[in-house]
Amino acid sequence: MDYKRVAITEKAIEILNQLKEKHGDLIFHQSGGCCDGSAPMILEEADMYLDDSDILLGQLDGVNFYMNQDQFEYWKHTHLTVDITEGRGSSFSLEIPLGVRFIIHSRLLTDEENTELNK
């Protein structure tokens, strides 16, 4: 079976498509740093510097989703679903001016998922 670490809701895809139309190539990144803590941020791809400490978790509707390695250690046993909620976040993420923000829903990986994804 093809297990994935990250998924996205239809509601979040609608916002993502608006942002792709306006900004072009995008990237999701979840750092666990300042601002909204571990909320995923979406940025123009050219504005995000990635290095060896960033791990690609998957692709969401054509947009790569990365997480910092330190943060990944906390989340590696979970499946993440990117969703959207009303309200302004306190980050530099591109959806903020729309009055919404991306959020993460998580659940523990099943035994099968954990075995496959954390080899």
C-alpha positions in Angstrom: 0.0 0.0 0.0 1.1 3.6 -0.6 1.1 5.3 2.8 1.4 9.1 3.1 2.5 11.3 6.0 0.4 14.3 5.0 -3.0 15.1 3.4 -5.1 18.2 2.7 -8.8 18.9 3.0 -10.9 20.1 0.1 -11.5 23.4 1.9 -7.8 23.9 2.2 -7.3 23.1 -1.5 -9.7 25.9 -2.4 -7.5 28.4 -0.6 -4.3 26.8 -1.9 -5.6 27.2 -5.5 -6.3 30.8 -4.9 -2.8 31.3 -3.6 -1.2 29.4 -6.5 -3.1 31.6 -9.0 -1.9 34.8 -7.3 1.6 33.8 -6.3 2.7 31.0 -8.6 4.9 28.2 -7.3 4.5 27.7 -3.5 5.9 25.6 -0.7 4.5 24.5 2.7 6.9 24.5 5.6 6.3 23.6 9.2 9.2 24.7 11.4 7.9 24.7 15.0 9.5 28.1 15.5 8.1 31.5 16.3 4.8 33.1 15.2 2.1 30.4 15.1 4.3 27.7 16.5 3.9 24.5 14.6 1.3 25.9 12.2 2.2 25.2 8.5 3.2 28.2 6.6 2.8 28.6 2.8 5.3 30.8 1.0 6.4 31.5 -2.5 8.8 28.8 -3.4 11.6 31.3 -4.2 11.2 32.9 -0.8 12.0 29.7 1.2 15.5 28.6 1.8 15.7 24.9 2.4 18.8 23.0 3.7 19.7 19.5 4.8 17.7 19.9 8.0 14.4 20.1 6.0 12.5 16.9 5.3 10.0 16.5 2.4 6.9 14.9 3.9 4.9 14.8 0.7 3.1 16.9 -1.9 -0.3 18.5 -1.5 -2.1 19.3 -4.7 1.3 19.9 -6.4 2.9 21.8 -3.5 5.8 20.3 -1.6 5.3 20.1 2.2 8.5 20.3 4.3 9.2 20.0 8.0 12.4 20.9 9.9 14.2 17.7 11.0 14.0 18.7 14.7 10.2 19.2 14.4 9.9 15.9 12.5 11.3 14.0 15.4 8.2 15.0 17.4 5.8 14.3 14.5 7.2 11.3 12.8 4.6 8.9 14.3 1.7 11.0 13.2 -0.3 11.5 10.0 -0.9 15.2 9.3 -3.9 16.8 7.6 -3.7 20.4 6.5 -6.9 22.2 7.0 -8.1 25.9 7.0 -9.8 27.9 9.7 -11.1 31.4 10.0 -9.0 34.0 11.8 -5.7 35.7 11.3 -2.6 33.8 12.3 0.5 35.6 13.4 2.9 34.4 10.7 4.2 35.4 7.3 2.1 32.8 5.6 0.4 33.9 2.3 -3.1 33.0 3.4 -3.2 35.4 6.3 -4.5 38.4 4.3 -7.5 36.3 3.3 -8.6 36.2 6.9 -7.9 32.5 7.2 -5.0 30.3 8.3 -3.8 26.8 7.7 -3.8 24.5 10.6 -2.8 20.9 11.2 -5.0 18.0 12.4 -3.0 15.0 13.5 -3.5 11.4 14.4 -1.2 8.6 15.3 0.0 6.4 12.4 -1.5 3.0 12.3 0.9 0.1 13.0 1.1 -0.6 9.3 1.7 3.0 8.4 4.4 3.4 11.1 6.2 0.2 9.9 6.2 1.5 6.3 7.0 5.2 6.9 9.5 4.9 9.7 11.8 2.2 8.3 
